[in-house]
Amino acid sequence: MPPNSLAAAAAEITAQQGLCKILKFQDLGGNLTPPSDDPQDWWEPENLTHRAELHGITASADNFFDAITAWVKAAHQAGTRNRRATDGRPDCPYNGQGQAPATPAA
């Protein structure tokens, strides 16, 4: 997912308040999953929280509003990673160059 569309989705969701935030999240194609009611699932922590998933990013919290807020935070973090333009790998500060020449002591 391109960072600009993640940022746009996060901005649209952040601009909403209350129930409109949940509706906008779902309008953008997001899935909201409530905690499981099955007692056999209660031993798994991820089944006891509300989950929000959109554009391959998943976040969870104690309620849907907090889950959507956690998703927005995760989307901002995912969009700010430095990536190479050619192959998508993380940027390396050295980029294949040798070490900088030593500076003489003054």
Backbone as JSON, one array per atom type, in Angstrom:
{
  "sequence": "MPPNSLAAAAAEITAQQGLCKILKFQDLGGNLTPPSDDPQDWWEPENLTHRAELHGITASADNFFDAITAWVKAAHQAGTRNRRATDGRPDCPYNGQGQAPATPAA",
  "N": [[0.84, -1.17, 0.0], [0.69, 2.14, -0.94], [2.36, 4.85, 0.74], [1.09, 7.37, 0.63], [-1.64, 6.84, 0.2], [-2.24, 5.45, 2.5], [-1.81, 7.47, 4.37], [-3.8, 9.24, 3.54], [-6.13, 7.74, 4.05], [-5.87, 7.47, 6.82], [-6.03, 10.16, 7.56], [-8.64, 10.81, 6.75], [-10.13, 9.17, 8.46], [-9.33, 10.15, 10.95], [-10.42, 12.69, 10.88], [-13.06, 12.35, 11.44], [-15.6, 11.99, 14.02], [-16.75, 10.21, 16.9], [-19.39, 7.92, 16.26], [-19.29, 8.25, 13.54], [-16.63, 7.93, 12.91], [-16.25, 5.17, 13.07], [-18.0, 4.38, 11.02], [-16.79, 5.61, 8.78], [-14.37, 4.24, 8.73], [-15.28, 1.67, 8.09], [-16.46, 2.26, 5.62], [-14.22, 2.72, 4.07], [-13.4, 0.19, 3.67], [-12.59, -1.25, 5.85], [-12.31, -3.8, 8.41], [-13.97, -4.6, 11.36], [-13.63, -6.41, 14.24], [-15.26, -7.94, 16.86], [-14.63, -9.0, 20.32], [-14.32, -12.54, 20.98], [-17.14, -14.62, 21.74], [-17.05, -17.18, 22.5], [-16.25, -19.38, 25.05], [-14.09, -21.13, 24.83], [-12.23, -19.77, 23.37], [-11.2, -17.86, 25.03], [-8.76, -18.09, 26.27], [-6.86, -17.19, 24.58], [-5.22, -14.21, 24.1], [-5.61, -12.38, 21.92], [-8.19, -12.83, 21.16], [-9.75, -11.58, 22.96], [-9.94, -8.92, 22.57], [-11.0, -5.96, 20.77], [-10.66, -5.75, 17.29], [-9.2, -4.0, 14.56], [-8.91, -3.85, 11.09], [-7.39, -2.84, 8.11], [-6.25, -2.25, 4.86], [-4.19, -4.13, 5.13], [-3.1, -3.63, 7.61], [-3.28, -4.27, 11.0], [-4.8, -3.62, 14.12], [-5.38, -3.62, 17.66], [-7.53, -3.18, 20.54], [-9.21, -2.19, 23.61], [-11.78, -1.32, 22.96], [-13.83, -0.46, 20.09], [-13.37, 2.19, 19.21], [-10.86, 2.84, 20.31], [-9.38, 0.86, 19.03], [-9.52, 1.67, 16.36], [-8.2, 4.11, 16.58], [-5.68, 3.14, 17.31], [-5.12, 1.82, 14.94], [-4.87, 3.98, 13.17], [-2.58, 5.19, 14.2], [-0.72, 3.12, 13.74], [-0.84, 3.08, 10.95], [0.24, 5.57, 10.31], [2.85, 5.15, 11.23], [3.64, 3.07, 9.55], [3.66, 4.36, 7.13], [5.79, 6.09, 7.31], [8.2, 4.83, 7.14], [11.5, 4.56, 5.93], [12.21, 3.76, 2.67], [13.82, 2.21, -0.1], [13.67, 3.52, -3.39], [13.71, 1.81, -5.55], [13.52, -1.01, -4.94], [12.11, -1.35, -2.57], [13.33, -2.12, -0.2], [14.55, -1.5, 3.17], [16.08, 1.68, 3.72], [19.57, 2.12, 3.74], [22.0, 3.66, 5.71], [24.59, 3.79, 4.71], [24.55, 2.91, 2.1], [26.09, 1.28, 0.41], [28.51, 2.54, 0.15], [31.97, 3.18, 0.88], [33.8, 3.65, 3.99], [33.9, 6.9, 5.5], [36.54, 9.24, 4.86], [39.19, 9.52, 7.23], [39.48, 12.2, 9.51], [42.11, 14.45, 10.06], [43.7, 14.85, 13.23], [43.58, 17.84, 15.03]],
  "CA": [[0.0, 0.0, 0.0], [1.5, 3.36, -0.99], [2.23, 5.66, 1.96], [0.16, 8.49, 0.49], [-3.02, 6.38, 0.39], [-2.38, 5.16, 3.94], [-1.94, 8.76, 5.05], [-5.11, 9.78, 3.19], [-7.13, 6.98, 4.8], [-5.73, 7.83, 8.24], [-6.53, 11.53, 7.73], [-10.11, 10.77, 6.64], [-10.67, 8.57, 9.67], [-9.05, 11.05, 12.07], [-11.29, 13.86, 10.77], [-14.4, 12.01, 11.92], [-15.75, 11.85, 15.47], [-17.81, 9.34, 17.38], [-19.83, 6.82, 15.42], [-18.87, 8.53, 12.15], [-15.28, 7.39, 12.74], [-16.44, 3.74, 12.77], [-18.62, 4.27, 9.7], [-15.79, 5.96, 7.76], [-13.42, 3.12, 8.7], [-15.92, 0.59, 7.33], [-16.64, 2.73, 4.24], [-12.94, 2.57, 3.39], [-13.14, -1.24, 3.5], [-12.03, -1.82, 7.08], [-13.03, -4.84, 9.14], [-13.95, -4.49, 12.8], [-13.95, -7.71, 14.81], [-15.44, -7.86, 18.31], [-14.06, -10.15, 21.04], [-15.05, -13.8, 20.8], [-18.06, -15.01, 22.8], [-16.84, -18.6, 22.79], [-15.35, -19.54, 26.19], [-12.88, -21.87, 24.45], [-11.28, -18.82, 22.78], [-10.83, -16.84, 26.0], [-7.37, -18.23, 26.72], [-6.01, -16.49, 23.62], [-5.42, -12.77, 24.35], [-6.1, -11.62, 20.76], [-9.63, -13.05, 21.02], [-10.45, -10.83, 24.0], [-9.89, -7.49, 22.24], [-11.6, -5.51, 19.51], [-9.61, -5.65, 16.27], [-9.48, -3.18, 13.37], [-8.0, -4.21, 10.01], [-7.62, -2.12, 6.87], [-5.05, -2.14, 4.03], [-3.14, -5.01, 5.61], [-2.64, -3.22, 8.93], [-4.2, -4.71, 12.04], [-4.57, -3.07, 15.45], [-6.39, -4.08, 18.6], [-7.66, -2.38, 21.77], [-10.32, -2.61, 24.47], [-13.05, -1.0, 22.31], [-13.66, -0.17, 18.67], [-12.8, 3.52, 19.01], [-9.42, 2.75, 20.58], [-8.78, 0.02, 18.0], [-9.37, 2.5, 15.17], [-7.13, 5.06, 16.88], [-4.43, 2.37, 17.22], [-4.87, 1.56, 13.51], [-4.39, 5.24, 12.58], [-1.19, 5.34, 14.64], [0.07, 2.13, 13.01], [-0.78, 3.5, 9.55], [1.22, 6.66, 10.23], [4.19, 4.56, 11.39], [3.94, 2.28, 8.35], [3.89, 5.28, 6.02], [6.99, 6.92, 7.49], [9.41, 4.03, 7.03], [12.33, 4.9, 4.78], [12.36, 2.65, 1.74], [14.47, 2.52, -1.37], [12.69, 3.75, -4.45], [13.75, 0.78, -6.58], [13.1, -2.36, -4.56], [11.31, -1.35, -1.36], [14.06, -2.52, 1.0], [14.83, -0.35, 4.04], [17.23, 2.51, 3.36], [20.78, 1.91, 4.51], [22.69, 4.96, 5.75], [25.85, 3.74, 3.97], [24.17, 2.76, 0.7], [27.13, 0.62, -0.35], [29.72, 3.34, 0.07], [33.0, 2.89, 1.86], [33.81, 4.52, 5.14], [34.34, 8.27, 5.24], [37.95, 9.39, 5.17], [39.47, 9.99, 8.59], [39.91, 13.6, 9.59], [43.33, 14.56, 10.88], [43.53, 15.5, 14.53], [44.16, 19.2, 15.0]],
  "C": [[0.89, 1.23, 0.0], [1.3, 4.22, 0.27], [1.23, 6.79, 1.83], [-1.29, 8.04, 0.65], [-3.27, 5.97, 1.83], [-2.59, 6.46, 4.7], [-3.31, 9.37, 4.77], [-6.22, 9.07, 3.97], [-7.08, 7.35, 6.28], [-6.27, 9.23, 8.5], [-8.05, 11.57, 7.66], [-10.74, 10.21, 7.91], [-10.49, 9.5, 10.87], [-9.99, 12.26, 12.05], [-12.7, 13.6, 11.31], [-14.41, 11.9, 13.45], [-16.88, 10.89, 15.77], [-18.11, 8.19, 16.43], [-19.42, 7.01, 13.96], [-17.47, 8.0, 11.88], [-15.36, 5.89, 12.39], [-17.01, 3.56, 11.38], [-17.64, 4.59, 8.58], [-14.78, 4.83, 7.61], [-14.01, 1.97, 7.87], [-16.16, 0.99, 5.88], [-15.36, 2.57, 3.42], [-12.55, 1.1, 3.2], [-12.57, -1.92, 4.72], [-12.93, -2.87, 7.7], [-12.86, -4.61, 10.62], [-14.44, -5.81, 13.38], [-14.09, -7.58, 16.32], [-14.75, -9.05, 19.0], [-14.94, -11.39, 20.85], [-15.95, -14.07, 22.01], [-17.85, -16.45, 23.24], [-15.86, -18.75, 23.95], [-14.06, -20.31, 25.85], [-11.82, -20.94, 23.86], [-10.71, -17.85, 23.81], [-9.39, -16.96, 26.48], [-6.4, -17.57, 25.76], [-6.26, -14.98, 23.75], [-5.98, -12.0, 23.16], [-7.59, -11.81, 20.55], [-10.44, -12.29, 22.06], [-10.45, -9.33, 23.72], [-10.64, -7.21, 20.95], [-10.47, -5.3, 18.52], [-10.11, -4.82, 15.08], [-8.45, -3.54, 12.31], [-8.4, -3.47, 8.74], [-6.28, -2.0, 6.16], [-3.89, -2.97, 4.57], [-2.56, -4.64, 6.96], [-3.71, -3.6, 9.94], [-3.81, -4.08, 13.37], [-5.67, -3.56, 16.36], [-6.37, -3.2, 19.85], [-8.89, -2.88, 22.52], [-11.69, -2.29, 23.88], [-12.77, -0.6, 20.87], [-13.02, 1.2, 18.42], [-11.29, 3.5, 19.24], [-8.71, 1.89, 19.55], [-8.56, 0.82, 16.71], [-8.27, 3.53, 15.38], [-5.77, 4.37, 16.81], [-4.1, 2.07, 15.76], [-4.31, 2.82, 12.84], [-2.91, 5.45, 12.95], [-0.27, 4.37, 13.89], [0.2, 2.5, 11.54], [0.22, 4.63, 9.36], [2.64, 6.11, 10.33], [4.58, 3.77, 10.14], [4.27, 3.19, 7.17], [5.16, 6.09, 6.14], [8.27, 6.11, 7.45], [10.19, 4.46, 5.8], [12.54, 3.66, 3.93], [13.1, 3.13, 0.51], [13.42, 2.65, -2.46], [12.63, 2.58, -5.42], [13.18, -0.55, -6.14], [12.35, -2.44, -3.24], [12.03, -1.81, -0.1], [14.33, -1.3, 1.87], [16.09, 0.38, 3.58], [18.39, 2.22, 4.29], [21.54, 3.23, 4.54], [23.99, 4.96, 4.94], [25.63, 3.56, 2.48], [25.29, 2.19, -0.16], [28.42, 1.38, -0.46], [30.72, 2.86, 1.12], [32.93, 3.85, 3.03], [34.33, 5.91, 4.75], [35.82, 8.39, 5.59], [38.15, 9.97, 6.57], [39.92, 11.44, 8.55], [41.14, 13.69, 10.47], [43.03, 15.3, 12.19], [44.22, 16.85, 14.52], [44.95, 19.52, 16.22]]
}
